Amino acid sequence: MKVLKEIYGVGILFFYYMKYIILFGWPLLRYGLEYKDNIIMNVLWVICLLLMIKDLVYKFVLKKSYCTSDNCSSRK
């Protein structure tokens, strides 16, 4: 069970920092520099696209914040 928690944590950190790089970088590499098709990168790109859409929906449509405290500086 501990291994699953570690994999989950690594996945969260990976996609938190890499989603924008993968989302914008992979099409640039594919079409700009003519990299070969790679199914793993295609799946990662789709996951990053879904995460980006989720972030936009949370921020602009649902107007939710990840901050839970009452004195958070992002809430007004």
C-alpha positions, 0 to 999 in steps of 0.5 A: 500500500505504501508503494501505491501512495508513493506512486500517486505522490510522484504522479501528482508532482510530475503532472503539477510541474510538467503539464504545461511543458508537455502540453505546449512542447510535445506539439512543437517537437512533433510538428516543428522539429519532426519527432517521430510518433510516440504513443506514451507521449501522446497519452501523457499529452492527453492527460495534460490536456485534461488537467489543463481543462480541469484547471480552467473549469475550476478557476473560471467556471466553478470559481473554486480555490484550492485554499481552505483557510479563511485568511487566504490571500487569494480569496477576496 
